[in-house]
């Protein structure tokens, strides 16, 4: 299976790409230098002549800021506009082929209230609802859409959390540990292989 991971150069994306490759898949792990998802033309050019069976969107932007500050724009550009740009190109592409799969990586913050995460949380909630509707609209077209709602992982954005907060976060996770790339890979593998799952948001949060 040919799989494209947007945001594949980050900690989460790299680990997932390695697991998928080890599982026999052909993986293109793309960074923003490869394809700028905030640029519709760049995304469009990528899909011209591409061979893509499944898309995983792991691209993310998070800036810890209170609601009302100006730092929201970068997050909206990547988390919302970027997602739309990918979908706007991938859906017609997959419809023409008659099948396809799309997995959106989301966050437990989509349903949690944490100070400083308002814009990021809203973007993730927006993405989850958008993917659910896309699943409904394309179910009869052979294209499946799902989300994975991730908790706190030992790589990626979790590395930006101050050390003094790490122990408190771990105390809040019922399983007592951060997630890792194997945890994510096992859920991605399920979504890629189970043809009856679409429009779902699967949680891997350690019980949060």
Secondary structure, DSSP 8 states (H G I E B T S, - for coil): -EEEEETTTSHHHHHHHHHHHHTT-EEEEE-TTT--TT-HHHHHHHHTT---SEEEE---------TTSTTHHHHHIIIIIIHHHHHHHHHHHHHHHT-EEEEEEEEGGGG---TT-HHHHHHHHHHHHHHHHHHHHHGGGTEEEEEEEE--BSSGGGGGS-HHHHHHHHHHSTTSS-B-HHHHHHHHHHHHH-TT--S-EEEESTT-
